[in-house]
Amino acid sequence: MGARWMRFVRGWPRALYRQWPLLVVLICFAVGVALIVTDHWRRGSMVIGGATGLAALMRLVLPERVVGLLALRGRYVDAAVTGLAGLAIIVLSLVVAPA
């Protein structure tokens, strides 16, 4: 177990580097969730929608070998569905009346 564990520990930074697009999107999502938790739900929702749009843009622009786990289906299908979801989140956060 010791050798396997050390290989895992040494390979962890390399795995994070290979998945940097997903890591950037997840950090943006975490910022959005933190804003929502601190009672800034509209800003947080906008950040989450922007992060989703960023994921769509990355999926559209980055090559297959770089995009990593953001790739699910074809390039244009992923970009269109993710972009529409991000746009819907932003529109809904703007439309909902404040309490």
N, CA, C and O atoms as a DFTB+ gen file, in Angstrom:
396 C
 N C O
     1  1       0.822      -1.190       0.000
     2  2       0.000       0.000       0.000
     3  2       0.869       1.258       0.000
     4  3       0.463       2.270      -0.570
     5  1       2.023       1.228       0.606
     6  2       2.849       2.415       0.701
     7  2       3.295       2.940      -0.650
     8  3       3.272       4.150      -0.873
     9  1       3.701       2.060      -1.559
    10  2       4.166       2.491      -2.876
    11  2       3.008       3.043      -3.702
    12  3       3.160       4.048      -4.396
    13  1       1.872       2.399      -3.629
    14  2       0.698       2.899      -4.364
    15  2       0.284       4.275      -3.850
    16  3      -0.053       5.167      -4.629
    17  1       0.313       4.434      -2.538
    18  2      -0.075       5.718      -1.958
    19  2       0.875       6.829      -2.388
    20  3       0.438       7.938      -2.694
    21  1       2.165       6.538      -2.411
    22  2       3.146       7.546      -2.809
    23  2       2.990       7.918      -4.286
    24  3       3.151       9.083      -4.651
    25  1       2.678       6.936      -5.137
    26  2       2.425       7.245      -6.549
    27  2       1.202       8.142      -6.674
    28  3       1.184       9.067      -7.485
    29  1       0.181       7.864      -5.867
    30  2      -1.030       8.686      -5.893
    31  2      -0.722      10.112      -5.442
    32  3      -1.177      11.072      -6.064
    33  1       0.043      10.251      -4.370
    34  2       0.375      11.572      -3.847
    35  2       1.231      12.346      -4.843
    36  3       1.003      13.536      -5.058
    37  1       2.213      11.685      -5.452
    38  2       3.060      12.360      -6.428
    39  2       2.295      12.707      -7.688
    40  3       2.612      13.706      -8.333
    41  1       1.290      11.912      -8.066
    42  2       0.528      12.159      -9.283
    43  2      -0.599      13.160      -9.117
    44  3      -1.177      13.594     -10.114
    45  1      -0.928      13.538      -7.897
    46  2      -2.055      14.433      -7.640
    47  2      -1.890      15.810      -8.286
    48  3      -2.833      16.269      -8.930
    49  1      -0.754      16.495      -8.156
    50  2      -0.616      17.798      -8.821
    51  2      -0.691      17.690     -10.347
    52  3      -1.227      18.579     -11.009
    53  1      -0.167      16.629     -10.887
    54  2      -0.230      16.428     -12.331
    55  2      -1.676      16.226     -12.786
    56  3      -2.075      16.729     -13.836
    57  1      -2.452      15.497     -12.000
    58  2      -3.864      15.283     -12.337
    59  2      -4.633      16.599     -12.268
    60  3      -5.489      16.857     -13.114
    61  1      -4.340      17.431     -11.276
    62  2      -4.997      18.742     -11.197
    63  2      -4.614      19.618     -12.382
    64  3      -5.454      20.342     -12.917
    65  1      -3.361      19.557     -12.793
    66  2      -2.911      20.348     -13.931
    67  2      -3.608      19.901     -15.212
    68  3      -3.943      20.732     -16.055
    69  1      -3.825      18.615     -15.363
    70  2      -4.498      18.118     -16.564
    71  2      -5.961      18.541     -16.611
    72  3      -6.534      18.642     -17.696
    73  1      -6.571      18.786     -15.469
    74  2      -7.990      19.139     -15.409
    75  2      -8.191      20.612     -15.048
    76  3      -9.189      20.948     -14.411
    77  1      -7.282      21.488     -15.434
    78  2      -7.378      22.892     -15.044
    79  2      -8.654      23.575     -15.531
    80  3      -9.152      24.440     -14.811
    81  1      -9.226      23.256     -16.701
    82  2     -10.479      23.942     -17.064
    83  2     -11.608      23.642     -16.080
    84  3     -12.341      24.544     -15.675
    85  1     -11.742      22.382     -15.701
    86  2     -12.774      22.019     -14.730
    87  2     -12.502      22.660     -13.382
    88  3     -13.435      23.090     -12.703
    89  1     -11.243      22.731     -12.986
    90  2     -10.880      23.344     -11.706
    91  2     -11.245      24.827     -11.685
    92  3     -11.736      25.327     -10.672
    93  1     -11.013      25.531     -12.786
    94  2     -11.375      26.954     -12.867
    95  2     -12.885      27.124     -12.732
    96  3     -13.350      28.004     -12.007
    97  1     -13.647      26.289     -13.426
    98  2     -15.112      26.379     -13.354
    99  2     -15.597      26.054     -11.943
   100  3     -16.493      26.727     -11.432
   101  1     -15.025      25.044     -11.314
   102  2     -15.448      24.688      -9.955
   103  2     -15.110      25.774      -8.942
   104  3     -15.870      25.996      -7.999
   105  1     -13.988      26.450      -9.122
   106  2     -13.649      27.565      -8.229
   107  2     -14.658      28.696      -8.398
   108  3     -15.085      29.297      -7.413
   109  1     -15.040      28.987      -9.632
   110  2     -16.060      30.020      -9.873
   111  2     -17.389      29.622      -9.248
   112  3     -18.072      30.461      -8.662
   113  1     -17.763      28.349      -9.365
   114  2     -18.987      27.867      -8.727
   115  2     -18.907      28.038      -7.211
   116  3     -19.876      28.455      -6.577
   117  1     -17.757      27.718      -6.640
   118  2     -17.598      27.839      -5.191
   119  2     -17.731      29.290      -4.745
   120  3     -18.309      29.562      -3.693
   121  1     -17.205      30.220      -5.529
   122  2     -17.364      31.647      -5.212
   123  2     -18.841      32.019      -5.266
   124  3     -19.328      32.748      -4.402
   125  1     -19.557      31.525      -6.274
   126  2     -20.988      31.794      -6.371
   127  2     -21.767      31.240      -5.197
   128  3     -22.656      31.905      -4.667
   129  1     -21.439      30.028      -4.788
   130  2     -22.121      29.430      -3.636
   131  2     -21.796      30.206      -2.366
   132  3     -22.668      30.400      -1.518
   133  1     -20.550      30.650      -2.226
   134  2     -20.182      31.450      -1.055
   135  2     -20.959      32.757      -1.025
   136  3     -21.374      33.207       0.044
   137  1     -21.160      33.369      -2.181
   138  2     -21.971      34.591      -2.224
   139  2     -23.419      34.318      -1.848
   140  3     -24.039      35.118      -1.147
   141  1     -23.961      33.199      -2.304
   142  2     -25.340      32.860      -1.965
   143  2     -25.482      32.609      -0.469
   144  3     -26.468      33.026       0.139
   145  1     -24.517      31.940       0.120
   146  2     -24.562      31.640       1.554
   147  2     -24.497      32.919       2.376
   148  3     -25.083      32.987       3.456
   149  1     -23.793      33.934       1.879
   150  2     -23.679      35.197       2.610
   151  2     -24.797      36.180       2.246
   152  3     -24.627      37.392       2.373
   153  1     -25.925      35.657       1.798
   154  2     -27.139      36.431       1.507
   155  2     -26.996      37.393       0.331
   156  3     -27.667      38.424       0.295
   157  1     -26.150      37.076      -0.612
   158  2     -26.072      37.812      -1.875
   159  2     -26.482      36.855      -2.987
   160  3     -25.686      36.528      -3.866
   161  1     -27.747      36.409      -2.934
   162  2     -28.181      35.332      -3.813
   163  2     -28.194      35.751      -5.277
   164  3     -27.912      34.930      -6.150
   165  1     -28.511      36.998      -5.562
   166  2     -28.561      37.426      -6.955
   167  2     -27.149      37.452      -7.558
   168  3     -26.934      36.953      -8.663
   169  1     -26.210      38.024      -6.839
   170  2     -24.822      38.035      -7.319
   171  2     -24.271      36.626      -7.432
   172  3     -23.594      36.293      -8.405
   173  1     -24.558      35.803      -6.442
   174  2     -24.093      34.421      -6.470
   175  2     -24.655      33.647      -7.648
   176  3     -23.944      32.872      -8.289
   177  1     -25.936      33.859      -7.932
   178  2     -26.545      33.196      -9.087
   179  2     -25.939      33.688     -10.387
   180  3     -25.753      32.913     -11.325
   181  1     -25.631      34.976     -10.446
   182  2     -24.980      35.510     -11.647
   183  2     -23.586      34.907     -11.819
   184  3     -23.185      34.588     -12.938
   185  1     -22.857      34.750     -10.736
   186  2     -21.522      34.154     -10.819
   187  2     -21.623      32.697     -11.258
   188  3     -20.816      32.244     -12.069
   189  1     -22.586      31.968     -10.745
   190  2     -22.770      30.569     -11.147
   191  2     -23.156      30.495     -12.623
   192  3     -22.650      29.642     -13.352
   193  1     -24.042      31.375     -13.063
   194  2     -24.385      31.418     -14.483
   195  2     -23.181      31.782     -15.344
   196  3     -22.995      31.223     -16.425
   197  1     -22.372      32.711     -14.870
   198  2     -21.157      33.075     -15.594
   199  2     -20.163      31.932     -15.643
   200  3     -19.493      31.734     -16.656
   201  1     -20.060      31.178     -14.560
   202  2     -19.167      30.017     -14.540
   203  2     -19.644      28.957     -15.530
   204  3     -18.835      28.300     -16.185
   205  1     -20.950      28.797     -15.632
   206  2     -21.491      27.850     -16.598
   207  2     -21.220      28.324     -18.021
   208  3     -20.882      27.524     -18.893
   209  1     -21.369      29.628     -18.255
   210  2     -21.026      30.182     -19.560
   211  2     -19.543      30.053     -19.863
   212  3     -19.161      29.804     -21.006
   213  1     -18.705      30.219     -18.846
   214  2     -17.267      30.034     -19.021
   215  2     -16.947      28.596     -19.401
   216  3     -16.078      28.347     -20.237
   217  1     -17.651      27.649     -18.786
   218  2     -17.461      26.243     -19.135
   219  2     -17.839      26.002     -20.593
   220  3     -17.161      25.253     -21.297
   221  1     -18.927      26.640     -21.049
   222  2     -19.332      26.495     -22.447
   223  2     -18.295      27.091     -23.383
   224  3     -17.978      26.506     -24.418
   225  1     -17.772      28.244     -23.025
   226  2     -16.758      28.885     -23.854
   227  2     -15.478      28.052     -23.908
   228  3     -14.881      27.890     -24.972
   229  1     -15.062      27.528     -22.761
   230  2     -13.877      26.678     -22.736
   231  2     -14.082      25.429     -23.589
   232  3     -13.183      25.004     -24.315
   233  1     -15.273      24.850     -23.492
   234  2     -15.557      23.638     -24.270
   235  2     -15.523      23.932     -25.760
   236  3     -15.113      23.081     -26.550
   237  1     -15.945      25.116     -26.148
   238  2     -15.979      25.486     -27.554
   239  2     -14.589      25.807     -28.087
   240  3     -14.280      25.484     -29.234
   241  1     -13.750      26.437     -27.276
   242  2     -12.468      26.955     -27.750
   243  2     -11.309      25.979     -27.553
   244  3     -10.461      25.843     -28.436
   245  1     -11.263      25.304     -26.415
   246  2     -10.114      24.457     -26.101
   247  2     -10.140      23.149     -26.892
   248  3     -11.213      22.621     -27.185
   249  1      -8.963      22.627     -27.237
   250  2      -8.921      21.342     -27.944
   251  2      -9.313      20.175     -27.038
   252  3      -9.315      20.294     -25.813
   253  1      -9.641      19.058     -27.660
   254  2     -10.123      17.875     -26.928
   255  2      -9.127      17.397     -25.869
   256  3      -9.540      16.977     -24.788
   257  1      -7.846      17.452     -26.153
   258  2      -6.857      16.916     -25.222
   259  2      -6.688      17.795     -23.989
   260  3      -6.162      17.341     -22.974
   261  1      -7.133      19.057     -24.068
   262  2      -6.972      19.990     -22.948
   263  2      -8.244      20.102     -22.126
   264  3      -8.171      20.295     -20.912
   265  1      -9.390      19.988     -22.744
   266  2     -10.658      20.288     -22.083
   267  2     -10.981      19.307     -20.952
   268  3     -11.698      19.670     -20.020
   269  1     -10.483      18.105     -21.012
   270  2     -10.628      17.160     -19.908
   271  2     -12.062      16.746     -19.635
   272  3     -12.794      16.371     -20.550
   273  1     -12.455      16.814     -18.380
   274  2     -13.767      16.321     -17.970
   275  2     -14.925      17.247     -18.340
   276  3     -16.079      16.922     -18.061
   277  1     -14.644      18.383     -18.958
   278  2     -15.738      19.222     -19.446
   279  2     -16.371      18.645     -20.710
   280  3     -17.457      19.066     -21.109
   281  1     -15.705      17.691     -21.334
   282  2     -16.217      17.067     -22.552
   283  2     -17.132      15.902     -22.194
   284  3     -16.717      14.962     -21.517
   285  1     -18.371      15.971     -22.652
   286  2     -19.315      14.874     -22.437
   287  2     -19.772      14.287     -23.765
   288  3     -19.697      13.076     -23.976
   289  1     -20.240      15.136     -24.647
   290  2     -20.717      14.710     -25.960
   291  2     -19.857      15.382     -27.009
   292  3     -18.647      15.525     -26.829
   293  1     -20.470      15.792     -28.096
   294  2     -19.749      16.524     -29.122
   295  2     -19.475      17.952     -28.670
   296  3     -20.138      18.469     -27.771
   297  1     -18.499      18.576     -29.299
   298  2     -18.086      19.923     -28.916
   299  2     -19.244      20.912     -28.970
   300  3     -19.479      21.644     -28.009
   301  1     -19.960      20.939     -30.076
   302  2     -21.013      21.940     -30.248
   303  2     -22.243      21.640     -29.394
   304  3     -22.914      22.560     -28.928
   305  1     -22.537      20.372     -29.191
   306  2     -23.661      20.021     -28.313
   307  2     -23.352      20.436     -26.885
   308  3     -24.195      21.039     -26.221
   309  1     -22.153      20.120     -26.403
   310  2     -21.762      20.521     -25.049
   311  2     -21.800      22.036     -24.883
   312  3     -22.334      22.549     -23.900
   313  1     -21.229      22.743     -25.854
   314  2     -21.171      24.206     -25.753
   315  2     -22.574      24.809     -25.791
   316  3     -22.868      25.739     -25.040
   317  1     -23.436      24.289     -26.658
   318  2     -24.789      24.845     -26.766
   319  2     -25.612      24.588     -25.505
   320  3     -26.258      25.500     -24.989
   321  1     -25.590      23.366     -25.016
   322  2     -26.395      23.027     -23.834
   323  2     -25.876      23.766     -22.603
   324  3     -26.662      24.320     -21.833
   325  1     -24.574      23.777     -22.417
   326  2     -24.000      24.449     -21.255
   327  2     -24.191      25.956     -21.351
   328  3     -24.487      26.607     -20.349
   329  1     -24.025      26.516     -22.543
   330  2     -24.240      27.949     -22.726
   331  2     -25.673      28.353     -22.467
   332  3     -25.928      29.375     -21.830
   333  1     -26.621      27.553     -22.961
   334  2     -28.033      27.853     -22.698
   335  2     -28.372      27.727     -21.219
   336  3     -29.166      28.509     -20.696
   337  1     -27.786      26.764     -20.551
   338  2     -28.023      26.627     -19.110
   339  2     -27.469      27.829     -18.355
   340  3     -28.124      28.341     -17.446
   341  1     -26.276      28.286     -18.716
   342  2     -25.710      29.472     -18.080
   343  2     -26.552      30.706     -18.331
   344  3     -26.778      31.508     -17.426
   345  1     -27.020      30.859     -19.573
   346  2     -27.882      31.993     -19.910
   347  2     -29.194      31.932     -19.134
   348  3     -29.685      32.954     -18.655
   349  1     -29.757      30.737     -19.010
   350  2     -31.004      30.585     -18.257
   351  2     -30.806      30.941     -16.786
   352  3     -31.676      31.576     -16.190
   353  1     -29.696      30.551     -16.195
   354  2     -29.426      30.877     -14.794
   355  2     -29.303      32.386     -14.622
   356  3     -29.838      32.949     -13.667
   357  1     -28.604      33.037     -15.537
   358  2     -28.446      34.493     -15.445
   359  2     -29.782      35.194     -15.615
   360  3     -30.100      36.111     -14.857
   361  1     -30.571      34.774     -16.603
   362  2     -31.878      35.406     -16.838
   363  2     -32.796      35.198     -15.638
   364  3     -33.477      36.131     -15.214
   365  1     -32.820      33.998     -15.093
   366  2     -33.669      33.739     -13.929
   367  2     -33.231      34.550     -12.714
   368  3     -34.071      35.008     -11.939
   369  1     -31.938      34.728     -12.546
   370  2     -31.492      35.532     -11.400
   371  2     -31.853      37.001     -11.574
   372  3     -32.010      37.714     -10.582
   373  1     -31.988      37.463     -12.801
   374  2     -32.387      38.853     -13.045
   375  2     -33.899      39.037     -12.958
   376  3     -34.379      40.102     -12.571
   377  1     -34.646      37.995     -13.319
   378  2     -36.109      38.109     -13.389
   379  2     -36.779      37.973     -12.028
   380  3     -37.789      38.627     -11.766
   381  1     -36.233      37.140     -11.171
   382  2     -36.857      36.902      -9.866
   383  2     -36.811      38.188      -9.054
   384  3     -35.763      38.814      -8.898
   385  1     -37.979      38.562      -8.541
   386  2     -38.089      39.792      -7.765
   387  2     -37.406      39.632      -6.406
   388  3     -37.524      38.583      -5.773
   389  1     -36.693      40.666      -5.956
   390  2     -36.067      40.561      -4.634
   391  2     -37.111      40.521      -3.522
   392  3     -38.204      41.072      -3.651
   393  1     -36.754      39.872      -2.451
   394  2     -37.712      39.708      -1.336
   395  2     -37.797      40.972      -0.502
   396  3     -38.547      41.019       0.473
